Structures are given as structure tokens and as C-alpha cells.
Amino acid sequence: MQFMSAFTWISECVSGKRPPVVAVVRLSGVIGGFGPLRRGLTLAKQATTLERAFKMKRVKAVALAINSPGGSPVQSALIARRIRALADDHSVPVLAFVEDVAASGGYWLATAADEIFADANSIVGSIGVVSAGFGFPEAIKRLGIERRVHVAGEHKASLDPFQPECAEDVTHLHGLQAEIHENFRRQVRERRGTRLNAPEEDLFNGRFWAGTTALDLGLIDGIGDAHSVLRERYGMDVKLRVIGDGRRWWQRRLGSSGARDASPWETGEKERIADGLIGAIGEWMLWSRYTS
């Protein structure tokens, strides 16, 4: 097999007919840094991969393989903005392929592409903003626990889950959500334009849809997977090159610094494990909303 690959490469060089190349970047997981290890998609983690994809020799397009339930609106915007900047700088088209889910921030990432494709059963949309939590003011009273919070700044401890909810704080939160929601709506309007086929009150109310309905609504451009669409677009001999972060396998195993992972029971690590569990629960809650 290796001999045949080398032979094919030499033949291509001699004939001058090299097959077209499409760089594939995987954007999978919750968006933002979660837990003690800061897992999740962030621009800091994706920047090198994106640079390598757009600078690849003979690249005809960059394909984004997206599977994300969303997360941080800031990181969603930063990653999408970097993709557009690189696409414009290198004059390379971008195609997004939704796998299981491109919801909320995941769909924000998809809008960075010139065209969006999904499976008929993919979950697409959820163009909205959510802030969820719990309230425990009565629970701590029953347990005989006294809550002590000292602040400098009248609203520094707003929406404290151990204090009764304050109408003024909720109003402020709603204003913040509305501002972020409008930024999300603007991104979709600018990137999808006249392809949108439904009133904004239907598209931007936080609902999500299967791929076939998303196509009817104009949120995506077609039903299909990366392999099929790219072969049809660029020919049967197109080469799909999955782009990694450039680190060697042992660096990925040991972490970016190459340092030894600390024992989970060393000083302070119990707290990190607790934080990790909380982060894992948060990730599960994001994913579970879009699974059957």
C-alpha cells in the first residue's frame, strides 16, 4: 500500500496532474473553556489548526466538520470571525458540514462558512441565549446555614443562588441576554442574507430543527455529508486532509507543555476534580438537550 501511494504520487508529479485538496477542520464539543483542564473549543486552541488549513498547498476549500451544542458566545464569535478573516485573506471558500448537532454557538460557527450542509437528521438552529441555574435560599434556612457575603459594589453579588431572586437583577440579566441575542441574529442575517425563508420571529426564537426543516427555513444550503458533497464538487479524486493542531502524539498525550500530569490527589487536586465533575455535568446538560 505504501509502495502504491508513493508510485501514485510520483505519477502525479510527472504528469503534472495533482488531485485537488480540501482541508478538513473538526470543530467538535462544547464551545468555551470548561472545568479545570479548560476543555472545549476556544480560539486559542483552534488558531493554529485554522492557519494550517488555509495555508495548505493546493487547497481548494476548507471544510468545517461541526458537532457542537454551543457554549460561549464570545468564543463562538471569535472562532467564526477568524475563519472569515482567513477565508478572505487567502480567497479560499469555506463549507460547513453539520454532523449530529450545530445548535446555538455551534450554528454560529456554521455561519462562518459560505455554504452549510447537514444530514437530514442533524439538529440545527437554537438561535437564542440561555442562562440557567438553581436557587437554594429556603434549603440553607432549613439546614441552619447562614450565608455571609461581603461586597464592594451594590450589584456585585447579584443573582446569588443562595439569596432570594431580585427583580432588578433579573431585568438586568434579560437586557444582557437581549444584547447578545441581537449580536447572534446579526451574524445570521449577514451570513445567510436572502437565503433565509421564514420570519425572524420564527427563526430567532431559540427553536431547533432537523436538517430537512432547516433546509426549508434557509438555515442550511443542502442535505449531504462531506465525502459525498466534496467529491461531487471537486471530483472523485479529491483529497480530504484532516488538519490537526501540529503537535506530536506524545505532546497531545502529555499536554501542550509536555509536562507530566499531576496526580489527582496532590495538593489542590481534589478541588480540581470537583470542578471537573461540575464542568462535565454542564457539558452533559448542553448535549442532552439535543439527543433523543
MARTIMI-436199 format. One record per residue: x, y, z of N, C-alpha, C, O in turn. Coordinates in steps of 0.05 Angstrom, whole numbers, plus 5000, padded with zeros to 4 digits. Each point is the difference from the previous one (the first is absolute). Layout:
// residues N
XYZXYZXYZXYZ
...
END
This chain:
// residues 292
501749765000498350245000501750255000499550194985
502649825031501850225001501450044973500450224991
500449554997501350014974498150124979500950164984
496649755016498050104981499650305004499750154980
500149945045499650285006502350174989499650214988
502949695016502450144990500050004970500650204987
498649575001499949994971498050194989500550144980
497149885033497950194991501050285002499550164982
501949915040501050275004502050074978500050224990
501949595003502050054979498650044973500850174984
497249665011498550034975498750274997500050124979
498849975044498750265000502050224994499450194985
502949795028502150214996500950004971500350224988
500149555000501049984973497950114980500750154982
496849775022497950094982499150295005498850124983
501949985040499250275007497150025008499150235004
499649554999497150005008499849915029499749775006
500450435012499749945028497050025008498750204991
500249625024497250025008499450245017501850095015
495850024984499450235017499949925029499549765007
501150435011500249945029498050185015499750244994
498849645024498250145018501049955029500249775008
500350455006500949975028497549985018498050154996
502149665022497749955018500850075028501949905011
496550275001500450085028497749915017497750074994
502849785027497949905017499550205022501850085015
495750014988499150175022497949855016497650024995
503449825024498349825015500150055029502250025012
495549995001499950035029498750265009499150174983
500849875043498850245011502050234995502449975001
496550274994501650234993500750165026498250075015
504349984989500950145024501749825018500149764996
501350355023501649855019498449915024499150165015
500749574988498449895022501849835018501749864990
497850155036501449825018502950085004500950204988
500649665030502750075007501949984977502150144999
497449684982501749974977499250194977501249994978
496750175026499150194980499349864974500950094979
497749695023499249864976498050174984498650175011
501249774964498150144983501450154977502450045000
496050054982501050154976500550295008498250145009
504249964986500750285003501750094977501249834986
498950435009501750094979502949945005501549934982
499350095043502849955007500849714992502349964991
495949855011500649734993499749954970501449824989
496950334998499549954972501650174980500149944977
501250275033501350194983502149874982500050054976
501849785035502149884985498849814979500949994977
497149855030498749824982498850154976500349924977
498350295029498850164978502150124982499650004976
502550115035502150114984501249794981500450054977
500149715033501249784984498149924978500849944978
496650065028498049924980500050194976500049914977
499950355028499750194979502750044985500050104977
502249835035502650044987501049744986502250004989
496249795012500849754987500450044970498450144987
503749745002500550024972497849874983499049785008
500350344971498049904981497249975012498449854989
501150285033497449965013497850154984500350234993
497649625001497850114984497850115018498550194992
501249705032498050095019500749905028501649825003
497150305016500249915028497349905009498050144997
501949615013497549895009500050005030501949905013
496050204999499649995029498149775008497750004992
503449815022498349785010499050085028501649985019
495950094983499050125025498249815015498249884989
502350095037498349845017500150135028501749935017
496650264988500150165024497250095009498450094984
501049895042497550105011500150295008498050115010
504350024986500350285007501750045024501649835008
498150405005501650075024500550295001498150164999
504449935002500750285003499450164974501049934979
497450285023499550174977502550154992500450064976
501350015043502550144994501849834982501050094980
499549665029501849824985498749934973501549964980
495950015019498649954975500650224980500749954977
499050305032500550234983502950034992500650064977
501249895042502950024994500949794979501450074981
497749695022500849794981498850054972501449984980
496050095020498750064974501450244986500450004976
500350205039501350244989502749934989500850104978
500749735036502649924989499849844975501650034981
496449805018499649844975499450184977501149974978
497250235026499450194978502450164991500450054977
501250045043502450154993501949844984501250104980
499249655027501949834985498949944972501549994981
495949965018498849944974500350244981500649964976
499050285034500350244984502950054992500650074977
501249895042502950054995501149814979501650084983
497549675017501149794982498149944976500749834983
497050305016498149964979499349704997500049894978
499449995045499349715000497149975010499350115021
499149754964497249965008499849815025501849835004
496150215012499749845024497349864999497950134994
502049615011497649855001499749875027501949885010
495850145002499549885026498349754997498150004985
502649805030498549755000499149935028501749945017
495750074988499049945027499849705004498849864983
502250055039499849715006497549965017497750034990
502549915035497649965017498650275006497650024997
504050175011498850255011501750254991502449995002
496250224989501250264998497850195011498550124985
501549905042497950165013501250225016502349985010
496350244992500950245015502850084990500350064976
501749945041502750084991501049824978501750084984
497549675015500849824979499050094973501449984980
496150135019499050114975501450274994500550064977
500350095044501550244995502649934985500750144981
500649655027502449914986499449934971501550074981
496249795014499349924973499650244982500549994976
498550245035499550234983502550134990499950174983
502449755027502550104990500649894972501750104985
496949685007500449884974498450144979498150145005
502849834970498550104977497649834994498050114990
502249645016497749814997499949815023502149935011
495549994997499649825022498549764991497950024987
503149745020498749754993499549845026501550035019
496449804981499449855024498749734992499149984977
500949835041498549764996497150065004499350205013
498949644975497250055004499149995029498150125008
503549735008499349965028501750185019499749985025
502050194964501650185017498250205014497950064991
503050035032498650215015501350264995502550045003
495950154987501150264991498350235012497649985002
503750245006498650235009500550085029502350045008
495549995007500250105028501350275001501950045015
497150154969501150274998498850165023498050144997
503349855026499150135023502150015022502349924995
497050175028501950025023498649895024497750075006
503749775010498849895024502050035023502449984997
496450075027501650015024498449845021497850075007
503349715002498649825018501549965026502550015001
496149935020501249955026498049895020497849924992
502950095033498249905021499950215022501850175003
496149815013499750185023499749835025498449815001
503150265020500049855025499450165025500849925022
497850314977499750165024498549855023500750035023
497249824970498549865020501549765011499749935024
501949954959501549765008502050075022500249855020
501250374977502150065020498750095027501149965021
496450154977498650075025499349755015500449995025
498649814961499249755013502449865012499849865020
502550174968502549875010501350175022502049915011
496950324994501250175021502650124991501850065017
498650004957502450114990499750304996498050094988
503950075021499950284997501950084976502349935000
496650214981501550084976501350275006498650195008
504049834989501550245005501550094975501849874990
497350364999501250114976500550295004498250155008
504349934988500850285003501050114973501849884988
497050335003500750104973500750305001499150145018
502449954962500350284994498950044972501249924981
496550215018498650024975497249895005499749765007
498250404989497349935008499049744988498649855013
502150104962499049774986502149784995499649834983
502650175032502149814996499149725005501049814987
497150155031499049735007497349944988498449855011
500950294967497449964988499649714991501949874991
495650045010499249734992501549785016500449784990
500350285035501149815018498049775004497750065009
502949694985498149795003499149945028498049865004
503450255016499249955028498450245011499450005024
500050194959498350235009497550014983500049914977
497850205033497650034984500550164975501650185000
497149744978500450134975498950295001497950065011
503750124977499450295000499050074972501349954980
496350185019498850074974501950184984500149984976
501250215038501850184986502449854987500850074977
500249735037502249844989499149844976501549974980
496149925022498949844977499650184976500649924977
498450325027499750194978502650064986500250014976
501950035041502750054989501049774984501150034978
498449725032500949764985498549984974501349944979
496150125021498549994975501150204979500049944976
500850295033501250204982502649904988500550044977
501149835040502649884990499449794980501449984979
496749845026499349794982499050114973500749904979
497750315023498950124975502250114983499949984975
502150145038502350124985501649784986500750034976
499849755038501549784987498349874979501149924979
496350055026498249884980500050174974500049884979
500050385024500050174976502649974984500050004976
502249965038502649964987499949734984501049994978
497749815034499749744986498250034976500749914978
497150235025498250054978501450154977499649934977
502050275030501450154980502049824984500250024976
501149805038501849814987498549834980501049964978
496749945030498549834982498950164976500149914977
498950335028499050174978502250064980499649974976
502750115034502250074982501149774984500650034977
499549735035501249774987498049854982500849884980
496650125028498049844985498550184981499149904979
500550355028498750194982497449914989498249925014
501550104959497549944987499349704999497949924991
504049925019499449715000498149925023498849784999
500850405020498149945022497250014989499250194986
499249615021497349974988497750015020497949904994
502650235029497850015020500350275015502150125000
495749975012500250255016502049975023500449785010
500750444998502049995022498949905026501449865015
496150204990498849905025499849695001499949895022
500149994955500049704999502949895000500549795012
501350354976502849914998501650045025501749845008
497850395006501750095021498849975028500750155018
497549664985498649965026501249785017498949935020
503449964972501349805015499349714993501249825011
496950144971499349734992502249884983501650144987
498549595012501849864983498549804983497849915008
503450014970498649844980501849784989502450015003
496349794985501549794985501050124974499050214991
503049664996501250114976498150074978500350204987
497749635008498250054978498450255004499650164981
499449895044498650255005501850245000499350214990
503249755020502050224999500550084971500550244995
499549574987500450074971497650164990500450204986
497249735021497650154992500150285011499050194987
502049855037500150265013502350174990500150245005
501849644980502250154989502450025019501850164995
498149685027502350005018502349854990502350045009
497349774972502149854987499550004970497950094991
504149824994499850014971499549734987499349994976
501049795038499649744988500249785020501050035022
498049744970500249755015502249834989500049944976
502049995040502249844991502349995019500150165019
501749654977502449975017502450104985499950044976
502350015039502450124988501149834977500650114979
499649635025501249834980498550024973501250034979
496149955023498450004975500050274987500350034976
499250185040499850274989502650094987500150114978
502249845036502650094990500949854975501350114983
498049635016500649854976498450104976501050014978
496550055027498350114978501050284992499950064976
501150095043500850284995502850014986500450164981
501549675029502750034991501149754985502449994993
495949815003500949774985500449765017500550025025
499449744963500249755015502849975013500349845019
501750294970502749965010500850215021502350025008
495850145002500650215020501249875025499149795009
502950345003501349905024499050175024500350245000
498649625019499150145025502249975021500649775008
500550455000502250005020499050115026499550245003
500349595017499250095027502350145013502249885002
497450365007502150165011500049985031497950055012
504449884999500349995029501250255011500250204985
500549805040501150255012503050024998501350195010
500049624975502850024995501849875022502449994996
496449925026501649885021500449704994498449874987
503950025022500549714997498249855020498950115018
500849634977498149845015500750015030498250005017
504449994990500850005028499450275013499650015024
500550214960499350255012497050025006499250135019
499249754963497150005006499449845024498250065016
503249714988499649835023500850145026498749975020
503550184979501050125024499150295005500450115021
498350004959499150285002501850184984502249914992
497050335004501550184982502850065010501850054984
498649955042502650065011501849755001502450035004
496549744992501649765001500549915028501649815004
497350335016500549935028498449775009497949934988
503049945033498649775012497450095011499950225013
498049634983497450065014500349955030501149795008
498050405007500249975029498149795010497949954988
502949925034498249815013497550145009500150225011
497549664984497550135008499850045030498250155009
503549735007499850035029502150185012500350015024
501350124958501950195010498650255011497650034996
503950145018498850245012498350154980501050084979
496549975029498150164983498649844979498250114987
502649645008498949864977497149895006498549964982
500950015044497349915006498050214991497849944990
502950325014498350224992499750004969497950064989
504449884998499949994971498249784990498550044980
501549735033498349784992497050085004498449944983
501050205039497350095005499250194978497749994990
504150205003499450194979499649854973498250074984
503449725012499749854975497349864998498849984979
500349915044497449875000497850204994498149944985
502150305027498050204994500050084971498050034987
504550005002500250064972498949784982498750064980
501749695027499049774985496950005000498749944980
500250135044497150015002498950224982497949964986
503550275014499150224983500149924970498150074985
504049795007500249914972497849814994498750014979
500849805040497849804995497350144997498449924983
501150295033497550134998499750144972497850014989
504350105001499950134973499449794979498350044982
503249735019499649804980497349875002498749944979
500350005045497649845004497550134988498149874994
502050405004497750144989499549924971497750024990
504349894996499849954971500249714993500349934977
499549895043500149714995497249885005498550095016
501049704969497449875002500149765020498049875004
END
